[in-house]
Amino acid sequence: MAALTRLLKPSSSPSISINLRRSLSTTTAIVSDIESQHHHSPNFSEPKPARNFQWVFLGCPGVGKGTYASRLSNLLGVPHIATGDLVREELASSGPLSHQLAEIVNQGKLVSDEIIFDLLSKRLEDGELKGESGFILDGFPRTIRQAEILDEVTEIDLVVNLKLREDVLIEKCLGRRICSQCGKGFNVASINAKAENGKPGMSMAPLLPPQHCASKLVTRADDTELVVKERLRVYHEKSKPVEDFYKTKGKLMEFDLPGGIPESWPKLLEALNLVESEIKRSAVA
Ligand SMILES: Nc1ncnc2c1ncn2[C@@H]1O[C@H](COP(=O)(O)OP(=O)(O)O)[C@@H](O)[C@H]1O
């Protein structure tokens, strides 16, 4: 639990703090103008920042954090780190924590900050050894304590808060499927939510798997209606305050998803001031 100790006591010893910086920040130099990044205007015609993106994705269960964070990670060349995935990997490993984790996750509760910090710091350390730089965090921080500790150890440039109607969130969670072989996520729900109480109507086509994944689809044990509702309740209680934490710091970008991926992805890129073709071209050059 050395990594855990390092993460949870960042200010108790200077060397711990230095270790933390090494583990949580892949920074080689500090960006002199953080401001320009958290005003969401990475401009690819200008010189690249001195370090890579350090972004966070927030949002309710089922909103699509994983989908959009993973697309952006491919586009920007930074790792997508989802603490939910780390928890599921630990669960599947049948390690000493797996029994305890299964009980918590399948009830829709949050895993302790200590366990999450341990899993995350290990993941960041492994990434650092592989030469990874920057990150898009998904599903972390999820409590004020997690946000405060992250804030002590590194500089987050931008926090994207994805938002979607709650009835659609539940439908999306219930339609979620994972390929047990390749791990890719799909969604079999065909959503057609009517406009009501001032909320606009919304359609989302299913995200169907290719043929080779179709027979291997599994549903997450925590994607039952009862557990999804509990996860939403827990989100409002524990994670909503994290949105305010970043809003106060001027780092929060609210993004209302207008529909499925075809409508939302270009709008999200626009909101982030990213031009896909330019980034791809600059990566090839
Ligand atoms: N940062 C975190 N803090 C505490 N528990 C977490 C965290 N990230 C993931 N978990 C645990 O893993 C589960 C699955 O997380 P995730 O895949 O992010 O689900 P969701 O679809 O609810 O966003 C959560 O319900 C919770 O039990």
The ligand as a MOL file (V3000), in Angstrom:
LIG
                    3D

  0  0  0     0  0            999 V3000
M  V30 BEGIN CTAB
M  V30 COUNTS 27 29 0 0 0
M  V30 BEGIN ATOM
M  V30 1 N -13.5270 7.5430 -8.2710 0
M  V30 2 C -14.2430 6.5480 -7.7290 0
M  V30 3 N -14.5030 6.5510 -6.3970 0
M  V30 4 C -15.1950 5.5590 -5.8210 0
M  V30 5 N -15.7040 4.4980 -6.4900 0
M  V30 6 C -15.4850 4.4420 -7.8220 0
M  V30 7 C -14.7400 5.4670 -8.5060 0
M  V30 8 N -14.6730 5.1410 -9.8180 0
M  V30 9 C -15.3510 3.9850 -9.9520 0
M  V30 10 N -15.8350 3.5640 -8.7620 0
M  V30 11 C -16.6190 2.3260 -8.5130 0
M  V30 12 O -16.7610 1.6150 -9.7320 0
M  V30 13 C -18.1350 1.5790 -10.1500 0
M  V30 14 C -18.2180 1.6960 -11.6450 0
M  V30 15 O -17.6880 2.9450 -12.0400 0
M  V30 16 P -17.9290 3.5290 -13.4880 0
M  V30 17 O -17.5970 2.5150 -14.5070 0
M  V30 18 O -17.2370 4.8390 -13.5390 0
M  V30 19 O -19.4970 3.6660 -13.5210 0
M  V30 20 P -20.5700 4.7280 -13.9750 0
M  V30 21 O -21.1580 4.1100 -15.1700 0
M  V30 22 O -21.4810 4.6930 -12.7830 0
M  V30 23 O -19.9900 6.0890 -14.2220 0
M  V30 24 C -18.7990 2.7040 -9.3750 0
M  V30 25 O -20.1880 2.5040 -9.1970 0
M  V30 26 C -18.0360 2.6520 -8.0570 0
M  V30 27 O -18.4690 1.5830 -7.2530 0
M  V30 END ATOM
M  V30 BEGIN BOND
M  V30 1 1 1 2
M  V30 2 1 2 3
M  V30 3 2 2 7
M  V30 4 2 3 4
M  V30 5 1 4 5
M  V30 6 2 5 6
M  V30 7 1 6 7
M  V30 8 1 6 10
M  V30 9 1 7 8
M  V30 10 2 8 9
M  V30 11 1 9 10
M  V30 12 1 10 11
M  V30 13 1 11 12
M  V30 14 1 11 26
M  V30 15 1 12 13
M  V30 16 1 13 14
M  V30 17 1 13 24
M  V30 18 1 14 15
M  V30 19 1 15 16
M  V30 20 2 16 17
M  V30 21 1 16 18
M  V30 22 1 16 19
M  V30 23 1 19 20
M  V30 24 2 20 21
M  V30 25 1 20 22
M  V30 26 1 20 23
M  V30 27 1 24 25
M  V30 28 1 24 26
M  V30 29 1 26 27
M  V30 END BOND
M  V30 END CTAB
M  END
